[in-house]
């Protein structure tokens, strides 16, 4: 889902990473859903990271909620 929002605003993963202050490799893993082997939802991005990404993408509240859940 993050990928869809990022592409819709015309940003590369690197550009989003710079805007959000998050490592581009981490954004890549979020978009691909890659977590350490045997991990659970607990290894998913934190609420704070998701809010940083939403802010960098200038998302409204409705879309931010979708990204959170």
ChimeraX attribute file (.defattr): number of C-alpha atoms within 10 A of each C-alpha:
attribute: neighborCount
match mode: 1-to-1
recipient: residues
	/A:1	10
	/A:2	18
	/A:3	15
	/A:4	10
	/A:5	16
	/A:6	19
	/A:7	11
	/A:8	10
	/A:9	12
	/A:10	12
	/A:11	15
	/A:12	13
	/A:13	20
	/A:14	15
	/A:15	14
	/A:16	20
	/A:17	20
	/A:18	13
	/A:19	15
	/A:20	20
	/A:21	13
	/A:22	16
	/A:23	13
	/A:24	17
	/A:25	12
	/A:26	15
	/A:27	21
	/A:28	16
	/A:29	13
	/A:30	17
	/A:31	15
	/A:32	12
	/A:33	10
	/A:34	13
	/A:35	16
	/A:36	8
	/A:37	6
	/A:38	5
	/A:39	10
	/A:40	9
	/A:41	8
	/A:42	8
	/A:43	10
	/A:44	16
	/A:45	17
	/A:46	12
	/A:47	12
	/A:48	10
	/A:49	16
	/A:50	19
	/A:51	18
	/A:52	17
	/A:53	23
	/A:54	22
	/A:55	14
	/A:56	17
	/A:57	20
	/A:58	13
	/A:59	16
	/A:60	10
	/A:61	10
	/A:62	8
	/A:63	12
	/A:64	17
	/A:65	13
	/A:66	10
	/A:67	17
	/A:68	14
	/A:69	6
